Amino acid sequence: MKIVLQHFSGYIASLSMRKLCDERGNVYFGVDEDIRQRLQARLMRAILTFRVE
């Protein structure tokens, strides 16, 4: 599982990029950790439910 998550970490990070604002109102792009964790959980669930026949 760890190897698969490492393989897809870059793709997951690119999918979870969002515009974020700091305390001064500056806008920048960053990884939304909540979305990243949700995508990782979905990938793990898909791996565990994959049926090989």
N, C-alpha and C positions, 0 to 999 in steps of 0.2 A: 504494500500500500504506500509506503514511504517513497519508494522509487517512482511510482506512478505520479504521486503528488509533486515530486521534484521535477519530473519531466514536464508536467503541465503548469508549473508555477509561473512561468513567464506569460503564458496565454491567459491564465486566470488573473494575473496582475493587470494585463492590458484590458481585460473585460471589466475590471472593477475600478478603472480610472474615472474620477469625477472631478468637477470643479469644486474647489474648497476655498473658503475664505478664512483669513486669520483675524485676530482681534482688531487689527487696524483697517480692515476692509479690503486688503489686497487679495486678489483672486489668483489661484494657482491650481495646477493639476496634481492630484495625489491619489494614492490607493485608498479606497473606502474599505476599511478593515471588515466591516459588517458584511458587505457584499462579497468580499474575498472569502470569508469564512463560510458563507452560505454556498458559494460555488464549490468550495472544497468538500463540503458535506454532501452536496448533490453528486459530485463525482464519486465519492466513496460509496454512497448508496447505490449508484449505478453499477459500480464494480461488484459489489456484494450481491446484487440481484441478477447479474449477468449469467445466463445459462449456456453452458457449453454442451453441445450434443454431438 
